[in-house]
Amino acid sequence: MQITDIETYDDLKTYLREFTNVAGAPTYDFVGAFNLLDALLENLAEQHIDADIESLVDGGVQFTPPQLAFLDKLNRLQDGD
């Protein structure tokens, strides 16, 4: 899928899950993917209200164990471990 194919949130989620690089080439661009994550985190941090976070918890939204392990790895890097 190319970015120009995105018309719905499901399309966007699919694009992000299958992302390799902006050109769609098979070579994985970790820094590019991380920049997408950085942009999303910045957006969430700036735009959220506390009730948004509470609604995620109330709605049962949870990170998977592999996602939590990856976030923990990123956090350890931030802490200099």
matplotlib code that plots the C-alpha trace (Angstrom):
import matplotlib.pyplot as plt

x = [0.0, 1.2, 0.4, -1.8, -4.1, -5.2, -8.9, -10.0, -8.5, -8.3, -6.2, -4.0, -3.5, -2.7, -0.2, 1.5, 1.6, 3.1, 5.4, 8.9, 9.8, 8.2, 8.8, 7.4, 10.6, 11.3, 14.3, 13.1, 13.7, 13.8, 14.5, 11.6, 9.2, 10.5, 9.9, 6.3, 6.0, 7.6, 5.1, 2.1, 3.4, 3.9, 0.3, -1.1, 0.8, -0.3, -3.9, -5.1, -7.2, -7.0, -10.5, -9.1, -6.6, -9.3, -11.5, -8.8, -8.5, -12.3, -12.6, -10.1, -7.4, -4.2, -0.7, 0.3, 3.2, 5.6, 4.5, 5.2, 8.6, 9.5, 8.3, 10.3, 13.4, 12.9, 12.5, 15.7, 17.6, 16.2, 17.4, 20.9, 20.8]
y = [0.0, 3.5, 6.6, 7.9, 4.8, 5.9, 6.8, 5.5, 5.0, 1.2, 2.1, 4.3, 1.5, -1.0, 1.4, 2.0, -1.7, -2.6, 0.5, -0.2, 3.2, 6.2, 4.9, 1.5, -0.3, -3.5, -2.0, -1.2, 2.3, 2.1, 5.8, 6.7, 4.4, 5.9, 9.4, 8.4, 7.1, 10.3, 12.4, 10.4, 10.7, 14.4, 14.7, 12.7, 14.6, 17.9, 17.2, 14.8, 15.6, 13.3, 11.9, 10.6, 8.4, 7.3, 6.3, 4.0, 2.2, 2.0, 0.7, -2.1, -0.8, -2.4, -2.8, -6.3, -7.9, -7.4, -3.8, -3.2, -4.9, -2.6, 0.5, -0.7, -1.1, 2.5, 3.7, 2.0, 3.7, 7.1, 6.4, 5.5, 1.8]
z = [0.0, -0.8, 1.2, -1.7, -1.2, 2.3, 2.5, 5.9, 9.4, 8.6, 5.5, 7.6, 10.2, 7.5, 5.9, 9.3, 10.1, 6.7, 6.5, 5.2, 4.0, 2.4, -1.1, -0.2, -1.1, 0.8, 2.6, 6.2, 7.3, 11.2, 11.6, 9.3, 11.2, 14.5, 13.1, 12.5, 16.1, 17.3, 15.4, 16.7, 20.3, 20.0, 18.5, 21.4, 24.0, 22.7, 21.8, 24.5, 27.6, 30.6, 29.9, 26.6, 28.4, 30.9, 28.0, 26.6, 30.0, 30.4, 26.8, 27.4, 25.1, 26.1, 24.7, 23.8, 25.6, 22.6, 22.4, 26.1, 25.8, 22.9, 24.8, 27.8, 25.6, 24.3, 27.8, 28.9, 26.1, 27.2, 30.7, 29.4, 30.4]

ax = plt.figure().add_subplot(projection="3d")
ax.plot(x, y, z, "-o")
ax.set_aspect("equal")
plt.show()
